[in-house]
Structures are given as structure tokens and as C-alpha cells.
Amino acid sequence: MIEEAVVSRVLSSALTAGGEFAEVFAEDKRSTSAVLDDGRIEELSSGRDRGAGVRVISGDTTGYAHTSDLSESGLLAAAEAAGAAARRGGGGSTVVGLERQASRHPSTVAIQPEDVAKAQKVELLRRADEAARSSNGSVSQVSARYGDSRRRILVANSDGLLAADDQVRSLFSVGVVASGDTGMQTGRQSVGHTIGFELFDRYEVDDLARAAAGRAITKLSARPAPSGTMPVVIGAGGGGVLFHEACGHGLEADLVSKGASVYKGRKGEKVASPLVTLIDDGTVADEWGCFGIDDEGSPAQRNVLIEDGVLTDYMYDVTRARKEGRPRSGNGRRQSYQHLPMVRMTNTFLANGADDPADIIAGTDQGVYVAQLGGGSVNTATGDFVFGMWEAYLIEGGEITEPLREGNLIGNGPRVLLDIEALGDDFAMGSPGTCGKDGQGVPVGDGVPTLRVAALTIGGTAA
């Protein structure tokens, strides 16, 4: 996107303007989106966004300027503005020698989505709509979304780093509403990977639509979720978002340093059941939070955050790693060139246990089985959370019995980690997600094996 000599001169200018560390982040992103609702194509759009941001750090002050002008003059103007914001004056000159860093994306793209006709993408939506509606006469509404993106980035900094990455993502999701005597119920299903249009060689959209419809139809005969504290079994892949939100954010070094994490100062301490090993890994091929380098040029890494119940590490970006004199962890991410990077998760998951999932259910006399958790909220300073249960069932006498209508799962992240008393050997990643933090959204993945928490509060409507 930008010639190496130009990048070097821009970094030199940024340092001359008054910085100790300078960085150029350039991005060229193309995307396509198509949405079907109520049998009609409501949206079909393509877009391209190109630009660069220049960051200058001086002491505890950071200056940042971004521009859509990738010419040398445009970049130099951004460097001057960022440097001035970081620290005025300074003078002198610095020559930045760049060394290209080899990077390899963990995923392989066979079919670039940009090479596929839009009509072919729209046809996927129509097929999903037809498959969902043919499942059962109670299906009253179907919505489906197709999305793809190709994001090429270049990162260079005054430490001499020069690295690039080419990130391709493809996504398909289906939402179904079924109507019956108990009112309207919803079902969802989505898939997304860091691969190209070959996603649809791996998954049939008809099957995805029928799965979403099946969930909605099943809930038509569901009973109200119970209320109270009881054992909860979370199915493989279905509850990773709980650990992403309730525990993962608390292990991001910027929140730790601000005192906004319940895990501050607890490295080396037991914070979870000895069954628990929590990992954040941007190298997991094809998963939604996978990449070759993060948005600061650091290679994606596998970071063990909690091992056998003991807190071993936090996640870091460049700023926090420099202040603490430790290596980067590959967790510096940003929504676009218009944003500063910050510490973010990638693919966050609980590692496999040794228990048979069937035995976990059989060993639960009375409780709730959660097959799929929905959105929620968490207080990172305390770990308190509330999540919606999109698909859940009653457990009675060691067997999964009646489906439950949507209710809430309420608890505390640190307490949940300590109360995990069984962990299955059937690990699975969940649906693709977008993590929001300080107004920025980035793609992330999460996953869990089947597990049982000794006690969680169910916020249902049953008396």
C-alpha cells in the first residue's frame, strides 16, 4: 500500500516532531453484505475503506492522527499532527531503518469472495429462506445475512518493524421466528471463518436454516425457565461467550493497570478450579479471531492465561508491554485505521477436560442445560454478569427433558471459575462474534467443552 522508503521517512518525521516511539498503520478493506428479510433482499452493498493512522508516543502521552490520503504528503501531515499532540518541540532528526518481518496467516483462502458474483451470494439467502419456511408451517419470519471482507494491513514502527497481513473473513447467519399458541419464539444459527467463499463447501445454508428453524419450533412447546440457584451444564461450544466476557476482559492488561479488573495483582494465585485452563490464541486456523499479525505488527500467539486453576499471565498490547518491560502477546487490535489499538482478545477458550459429557449430565440430578448462550453484560471490576439463554433445557433425574423459554443466567465470573466441577472432553468453538470495547468492535472467537457449574442463578419466569 505504501512504499517502504515513504514509511521510513514518515516515521522519521514523527519522531522529529517529538516522540520516543512512532508507528504507521495502513489498511485497505473491502467488504460485501447482503441481507434478506421477510422473503425480500433488503440490502446488497459493497464498500472499500483505505487509510492510515500515525501514532506517536512520548512518555505517558500518545498522539494519533489518521488520514485517507496515502500519499507521502498526506502521511507526513498526519505524522506532524500526531507528533505535535504527543509532545511539542524536541528538534533533531532520526533515521528509521525498517526490517521486513515475515508473517504467515494461519488460514488458507481457496476462493476470494471478491471473485464471486453477487448473484451467487444472494442465492444463498434465498435458499436459506426457503429451507427454513419449509421446515414447519409455524415459521412466520426468516432473516438471513451474508457477509465477507478482505482486510490488508501494513504496520511499521520506529523499532524497525515492518509487517503485513491479508485477512479474509466469510460469514452467514440465519434468524427464524416461529408462531404458536405460546406466542412467538426465535432461533438462530451462524457460521463464520477466516477463509473465503469455500465456507459454503463446508456448510450447507439449507442445514443452517433448518437448525435455526428447529430451535424456534422447539421453543413453541417450551415451559417457562425456572427461577433460583441450581447446577448448570453448558454444552460444548455454546457458552464460550460467558468466559470471554466474565473472565477474559478482566485479563486484559490495560483494564488490570486501571484497577478495573478483579484479577489485578493476582498472578501466581489460584483463581479457578484445577480443572480450568483458559487460553487466548490468535493462531487457531480458520477461527473468527485468527490472524497472522495483530494491528501493531506482533505475530499472533497462543497465550495461556490460567493454567490448572492458577493465573499465569495477562494479555498485552505495545503500550502496556513497553511500560512493564515484557514481550508483546499479540493482543493489540483496532477496529480500523481511524482507531488507536488497545488490548483485545482473539480466540478465547477453556481447554478440554477428561469427563464424558454424558456422565456430566447423568450426574446432575436437577438443573438446567444451556445449549446456547446469547448476549449479555459484565462488570469487569467485580466479574458480575448477566447473559441470555437462547437455547436451554431442564435436567431432571440426570436426563435432559423439557425445553425452556429464554431466561437469564446470572452470576460472577471469578466464582464460576472456582465452581466448575466437571469438564468434558468434547471441546468445540462457538459462533463467530464481535467484541465491543470503548466503542470499537473486533472479530473474536470463543469455545468450551461441556462443563458443569455447581451453582448459578437462573432468572426465569416460572413460579
N, C-alpha and C positions, 0 to 999 in steps of 0.2 A: 504493500500500500504506500509506503514511504521509503525513499532511498536511504541506505544506511548512512551515507555522508550527511544527509539532511538531518537525520535523527541525532547524529553526533553533535552537529552544530546547535541544534535546538537545546540539547541537554547542557551544552557549554554555556549557552546564553542564560538558561535557567539558573545555573549555579552562579554566574557572574552577577545576576540580579539579586543575589543574596541568599543562597541556600546551601545546606550541608548535604542534601540528597535531592535528586531530581529524577523524574520518571515521565516517560511518554507512553500513553496507552492509546492505540488506534484500533478502530473497529469498523468493519463493513458487514452489515447484517441484512439479509434478505429473508422475507417470510411470506407465507401464504396461509390464509384462513378461510374456511368455508363453514357455514352454519345452516342447518336445516331445522325448521320448527313448524309443527303442525302441517307437515307434508309439503312445505314450501322452502325453497332456498332463500333465506333471509339475508345472507351475507356471502359475498365472494370477493375477497380482497387480497392484494399483494402489495408489499411495501419494501422499501430499501432505506436504510439509515446508515450514513457514513460520517465519521468524525473522529476527533482525537481529543484527549484530555491531557493536560500537563500538570503534574503535581510537584510542588517544591516544599521541602521540609526544612525548617530552621528552628532548632531547639524543640520546644513544645508546640510550635506554631506551624500549621500547614496551609499553604496557599494552593488553590486549584482553579484552573481556567479550562474551559472546553470550547471547541470550535468545530464547525462543519467544513471549514476551509482547510484542506490538507496540503495546500501549497506551503512552500518554505516561509513565505511572509506571514501567512495565517498562523502557522505553528510558532513562529518567533514572537508574534504578538501575544499568543496565549502564554508562552514561556515568560515573557516580560510581566504580564499581569499576575501570573501565579507567583513569580519571584518577589514582586512588589508586595503582594499580600502576605508572603511569609516573613519577609524582612527587608526593609528599605536599606539602600546603600550597600556597602561591602566592597565593591570595586574588584579589580583584579580579573584574571581570566583563568579558566580551567579547561584543559583538553580532555575529552572523554573518549577513551578507546573502547570500542564495542567488540565483544566476542560472542559470536552466534552460538546459542545453546541448542543442542539437538533435542528435539522432543518428539515423542511418538504417541499419538492418540490411542487409547486402549481399544477403541471400537473401529470396525472397518465398515465403510459405506460402499454398498454394491450399486445402488441406483440413486443418483442425486435427485431429490424431489423436484428441483427446479427444471429437470429434463422431462418431467411427466406432465402431460396435458391437463389443464384444469378440469376438462370434461370428465376425465378418468377419476379425478378426486371427488367430484360432485356425485358421480355414480355410486361411490362407496356410501355416501349419505343416504341416497335413495334406497339402496339395498338394505341398509340398517333399518330404515323406517318401515319398509315392507316386512322384514323379518320380525320386528317387534310387534307390529299390528296383527300379524298372522298367528302370533303365539296364543292369543286368547281374546275373546270378544270384550273383555273388561278393560283392555288397553285403550285409553282415551286420548293420550297425548304422547308424542315422541319428539325428542330433540336430539340432534347429533351434531358433533363438531369434528372437523378435520383441521389439523394444523401442522405446518412444517417450518423449519427455519434452518438457515445456514449462516453461521457467525464466524467470520475470520478475524482474528485479533493479532496484533503485534505489540509486544511490550519491550521497552528498553529503559535502562536506568543508568545513573551515574556510577554505579558499581561495576559497569562494563557489561551488564546482562543484555542480551538481545535474543528474544524468543518469539515464536509464533505458534498459533494453533488454528485448526479448522474444525468447527463444532457443528455437527448436523443433528437435528432432532426431528422426530416424526411422532405425531400424537393422534389418537382417535378416541372419542368418548361418546357415550350414549346415556341419555336420561329418559326414563319411562314413567308415566303416570297411569295407574290403574284405578278404576272407579267401581265401587260396590256398595253394599248396604252399610258398611262401616265408614264410608266416605272415600277420600282419595288417598292413595298410598304411592310412594315413589321408589324407584330402583335405579341404580347407577352402575356403570361398568366403564372402565377406561384402560387404555394401554398406551405406553409411550416409551421410546428408547432412543438412544443416541446412535441411530442408524438411519438409513434412507428409506425410500419407498418400499424396499424389501420387507418392511414391517408387515405388509399385507400378504406376504408369502408365509409369514409365521402365524398370523392371526386372521381368521375369517370374521369380517364385520357382522355377518349374519349370526355367528355364535355369540359375539359380544352383545348384540341387540337382544337375543333371546335370553341371555343371562340377566341383563338389566330388567327385562320384562318379567322374568321368573321371580326376581326379588320383589318387585312391586305387587305381583299377583299373590305371592305367598303372604304378604303382609295384610292383604284384604281379610284374611281369616285369623289375623294375629290378635292376641289378647293384650291389654294394656301392660306396659312394663311395670314390674313391682317397684316398691319404694323401700329403701333401707340399706343396711350394710350387710354384705354377703360375699362369699368367694366368687371370683370372676375368672373365667377361662377365656383367653384371647386367642383366636385362631391364627394359623401361620399366615404371615403377610398382611393380616387385617388390622394390626394395631401398632405398627411401627411409628405412626404419627404421634402416638402418646409419648414415646421415648424421645422423639425428635423435639417435641415442644416442651415437655415437662422436665427433661434432663439435658438434652443436647444444648439448648440455648444457654443453660447455666454453665456449660463447659467452654463457652467462647471467651477468650482471654480479655476482650475489651469489656464485656459485662463483668467479668471477675474483677478487673482492675478498678472499675467504678463502684464496687461493692454492691452490684445489682444481681449477684449470684449467691445462692445458698451454699455453693461449693468453694467459695473464696477461702484460701488458706488451708485446704483440706487434702492436698496432695500427699499420698502415702497412707491416708486413712481408709478404713473400711467404710464405704458409703452404700454398699449394696449386698444382697445375698451373695454367698460364694459361688452361686450358680451363674452369676451375671458377668459377662464380658461385653462391653459396649465399644463399638468400633465406628470410626468415621473414615470412609475410604473412597477417594475420588478416582481410583484406578479400576473399579469394578466395571468391566467391559459391558457396554450397551446400556447400562443403567442411567436413569434420568439425570443424576448428579455427577456423571462421569465427564472427564475432560483430560487433555494432555497436559496443559499448564493452567494454573489459576489466573486471575486477572491482574496479578502482579508478576507473572512470569515464572512462578515457582512450580516445579513439576508436581502433578497430582501424587498424593501419598496415602498410604494406609496408616492411620493413627489409632492406636489402642488407647482409649480414654479411661476405661475402667477394666481391670483385669482380675478375674476371680473375686470380684466384690471390692477391690481396692482401687481408689482413684489414682491413676498413674500420670495423667497429663491433661493439658488444655489444648484448645485449637488456637492458632496464631495467624496473624497477618504480618506484613512487613513492619508496620509501625510498632506493634506490640513486641515483636521479636527483637527489633533493634533496641528498644528500651530495656528489655530484660536480658539482652545478650545471649539469645538462644536461637537455634535454627528455625527457619520458617517451617510451617507444617502443610503448606499448600491449601490454606483456607482463606486467602484473600480474594474476595469476589465482589463484583459490582453489577448492577443491572444493565448499565450501558456506559458509553464513553462520557456521558453527561454526569456521571456519579463518581464519588470517591469510593474506593474499595473499603471493605470492612471485614471483620471475621465472620465467616458464614460456614455452615455445614455443607457437605456434599451428599454422599450416601451414608446414612447413619443407621446402624442396626445392632440388634443383640445377636451374638454368635449362638450357634447350635448348642443344645444341651444333650442329655443322654436318655431322656424319658420317651416312652412310646406315647404318642398323642392320645391313642385310645385309652391307655391306662390313666392319663391325666383326667379325662372326662369321667371314666368309670370310678375314679377316686374322689369325685365331687358329688356329695350326696344331694346338696341343694345349692343352686347358684344360677348364674347367667353365663351363657356362651356368646361372646361377641365375635361375629364373623367379619365385620367391617366397621371401623370407627370413621366418623366424619370429622368435620372441622371443630375447632374448639379454641379455648384461650387459656393462657398460663401467666402466672406472676413469677418471673424468673428469680426474684429476690426471696420468695418463700417456697416456690415449687408447686403452689396450689393450682389446680387445673379443673376445667370442665370440658368434656368432649361429648359430641352427639354420637349415639349408636345408630348407624344406618341399617345394620342388619344384626339382629340378636335373637337368641332363643333361650327358653327356660331349660335348666338342667334339673331333673328330678330323679332321685334314686340312681345316680350315675349314668343317666341317659339324657340325650338332647331330645326335648319333647316339643312343646308348642312355640311357634314364632311369636316374637314380641313387637309391638309397635315402637316407633322411635322414642327413645328416652335419653337421659344424660348419664354419663359416667363421671363421677366427682371424686377427687382425691388429691393426694400430694405426691409429687414426683419422687423426692427422696424416700418417702415412706413406701411407695410402690416398689422401688428398687430393693428395699430391705425385705419386703413381704412376698417376693417371688419365691414360691415354694416348690415349683415344678417347671422344668424347661424341656420342651420336646426336641426331637432330632429331625424335624421336618421344616427347616428354615425356608422361608420364601420372602422375596421382596414384594412390596405392595405397589399401589398405583402411583403414577408419576405425580409430583406435587410442585407447588410454587411456595417458597418460604418468604414471608414478608418480615422485614426488619427495618425500622427507621425509614419507612417509605419506599424501600427498594424490594423488588421481588426477584428471586433467582430460582432456577430449576433444581430440585433436590429429590433424592430417593430415600426410602426407609424400608425396614423389614424386620421381622421377628419369626421365630418358630412358635409353635403352640406353647402357651405358658399359663400358669395359674397364679393369681394373686390371692393371698389369703383373705383379704377383705378390702372391698371398695364400696363406695356409696352409689346406689342406683337411684337416679332421680326420675322415677316413673309416675304414672297417674293412677295405678291400681291402689285401692284402699288397703 
